[in-house]
């Protein structure tokens, strides 16, 4: 059941679990818990679609390195940021969970092996395509006689969801599941603490008209995104100094994002083989994107590297605009809707494809590839992990508040510099050596990057992959939540999402955040069993 507080009051029925947030991990958690028979309440700040008043609540102060994602990549509507993304899912790797010199002095409180079953559970829940790798016969057919071997690298295929918007994917259950209620236009402003000092009794929320009410439950999960989780915990601590996390130095600390940067221009030596290796794949209606991950310790010149870096190839072409609009058209038609473009615009994009129609159809039907002629060049683009820093953090702006009276978030994003630049330079150099040795391409590395000049970071942007701020720790002095995602010092408050990450790996964090969420749902189900 979906209730809009603009038109109806909140339900007065009791709830086993109240989830703050209505985005990707929140909706996954809600569906999994309701299926166990628990009574679940989901609190979404926005409405069923994007609205200016809700999006204005994303306003924040940025004091450190410029960060685009804090303003443009947070969706306040049912489904959250899943309404904005493409649906790409990638696993982390075992080293991400281990202690690494120069990156993390302690491992995560859970291991990669513990999380593997939950990756698979999420894949089944979302009907994600099977993984294709060097052990999969189907992948060998895609690439010819054998799976491509790029020395020093792992070539892997990321998977994409057919329906990335979680509110659409779970629409039927959100509407009809008897134990699941979603409240729209419900802005969480605080958490009320029980007299015992360890238990949350209710969450305070603001209605659209500014009035406030308290919603009671047995257990509470903060799943409202990295920035908002830290903001809510900090605001509660400022208002109630007795909350267990008030003195925890890790609340808001350790904020991370991935660095995205073009590392060099790629000159193709064997164009057909290169395109067949690195163009996007569509197989069985599912999309896959080939990417390269630099193997740990495989830096050019023998440099030992601890940070994870991945790369993909950006194909620039004269038909890119037309292709993008045609993709939007096809998606609209497949969903039973009408495209936003007028007939004149559609005809312009169809004509703009010109002679590309024939090779595009051949590539799709024969080779299962998404054709791109790359007539304007090919670039090696990197996503690099950053070294976590305790001074890269989310705080509160004491001078600014939102319309409900909550202090705005203040972000001071910091990058160490030298380790990240060194890792990216090693990635491009090694890629150039390996691709040339394989007869595929020559890479012309960016001059500043080749010199490992810190000024090259001015070319790098964030990737909207916000992590940290409520990291998983071994004890309260080491993090905000324990290995079960329970906030230290509390008995019934949990955090779900990338905010709990200690390190950020090289990959889109959503799959790992969802795997941790599926694990949390199982744990909450077992705790609820007498």
C-alpha positions, 0 to 999 in steps of 0.5 A: 500500500502506498500512502501520500501524506499530502492526501491521507494521514499515516497509518496507526498500525504497529510496525515491526521494521521502519525503513527511513528512505525509499531508494534502491536498498530500502525497497529491496529490504522492504520487499524481503522483510515483508515476504518473511511476514514482517510488518514494514513501513517505508518512509520516502521524502519525495513523491512518486516522481521527481518534484522540485520541492523534494529535490531542493532538500538535497541542497548542501554545502561543499567545502572541499574538493568539488563534488557533482553527485551531491547535487545531481545524483540524489533522487528524492522520489520513490525508487531514489537514485535508481530512477537515474542510473543505468542499472549496472551491477558489479561485484567487489573482489576479495582484496577489497575486504582485506587489510591493504598497506597504504589503504586500510590498516584493518580488514572489513569485519566480514569477508568476501566469502561471507558475502558471496551467497548474498550477491547470488540472492540479489541476482536471483531476486532481480532476475539478473543475467548469468555472469559471463567470464573465462569459465563460461562457454557462452562467453568464448562464443562471443569472443571467438576461439578463446576468452581474450587474454590481456596480460596483467589484467582481468577482463570482466563483463559487468551486468545490467538490469533490464529494469533499473528503477526499483519502484517500477520493478517492485511496483506490484508488491509495493501496491498490494503486499499486505504487510508493506506500507510506503509513506510518500512526502515523509521527511525524517527529522529525528530519532527518539531514544528510549529511557534505557539509552540503547533503544530507538522508540520512534522516528520523527517525521515532517509532513508536507505542511511542516507539522510533525509526528512520531512513527513507532516501530520495533526496529529501525533501518536508515537506508536514505543514502550516504549523505542523509544517513550521516546528516540524520545521525549527526543532527540527532547527536546534536539534539540529543547528546545522550544518543550512543553514537554522539561521541563516535568519531567515525559518524560522517567520516571516511567519505569516499567516491570513485575518481573518473578520468580519461587516461589516454587516447587509444589508437586501434591496431586491429580494429575488428578484434578490438571492437569485438573485445570491448564493445558492449554486448547484448545477449538474451535481452541482457546488456554486458559491458567489457571492462579491464581491472588491473591485477593487484601488484601488476603495475608497470615497472614492478610497482606494487599497487594496493588501490583497485582501478578499472577501465573501459573504452569510450567510443566517440562517434558522429551518431552518438546523439542519434543513438542515445535518443533512439535508445530512449525511444525503444525503452519508452515503447517497450514500457508501453509509453510514448516517447517525449520527442515529437515526430520531427525529432524522431525522424531527424534521429532516424535519418541521422543514423545514415549508413550506420543502420546496416552495420548496427543491425549486423553487429547486433544480430550476428555478434551481439554487440552494440555498434558504435563506429568510433569515428571521432576516437576511442579513449581509455576511461578509468574508475579509481578507488581512493585511499579512505581518509578520516578527514574526508567527511560529512558534517552539519552546516551550522548556518543553514537549515532546510525548510523543516528546520534540519541543518544542511549537510556539509561535505568536505571531500578529500583525496590523498593525491599521490597514491591515486595518481600513481595507481591510475598512471600504472593502469594506463601504462600497463594497459598500453603495454598489454594492448600493444603486445596483443596487437590490439591498440596503442595507448597515448597516455595523458602527459600530466598523468605520465608525469604523475603530476598531481594537477592531473586530478583537476581532470578527474570527476566523482562518479556519484558513488558516495560511500562511507560516513557510517562505516562498518567497524570491529568496535565503536572506536573503529566504525559506526556499525558492527558486522551486522550493520547495527549501530554500536551502542543501540539494540534496534538501529541499523544502517543499510547502503554504501554508507557502511563501506570501509573502502570503496573498491573500483566498482559501482557500489550498488551490488555490494550494498544490495548484497549487504542488505539481503544479508541484513534482511535475513538477520532481521528475520532471524532476530524476529523469530521467537 
